[in-house]
């Protein structure tokens, strides 16, 4: 059985759809520019083990249900933030990569989703990111710090990914 989704420590979350990004009670947003073209950036997003090389504090990232499509699922663990089971809700190569968390051991939110939109920008890519959540009590209390922390993680991750994709 996949890591801990059914072990009692990781509990189901309310899955979100794409409309959640515009209606979530809590969001964090950021934008980055990468030197690689959108197709190459998307290919890195689609390669789960690659996330371990560039997303800060990520210790696990692996596909567990049908890759390369809406409905695909992966397991992710981020040091200090928790373990998650994610389900893809948008899969548009070179354009959009979005997922909702369907299980977690984090007490911060009952619903969480992330959206990565890719736009060609000269020879590179503009990445617009949204983290959307329906926080629980602890998440509401920690919201200002978590917003800053998640933006910093996004910015650090994009800088690392840019280096990996453009260093020759």
Secondary structure, 3 states (H helix, E strand, C coil): CCCCCCCCCCEECCCCCCCHHHHCCEEEEEEEEECCCHHHHHHHHHCHHHHHHHCCCEEEEEEEECCCCCCCEEEEEECCCEEEEEEEEEEECCCEEEEEEEEECCCCEEEEEEEEEEEEECCEEEEEEEEEEEECHHHHHHHHHHHHHHHHHHHHHHHHHHHHHHCC
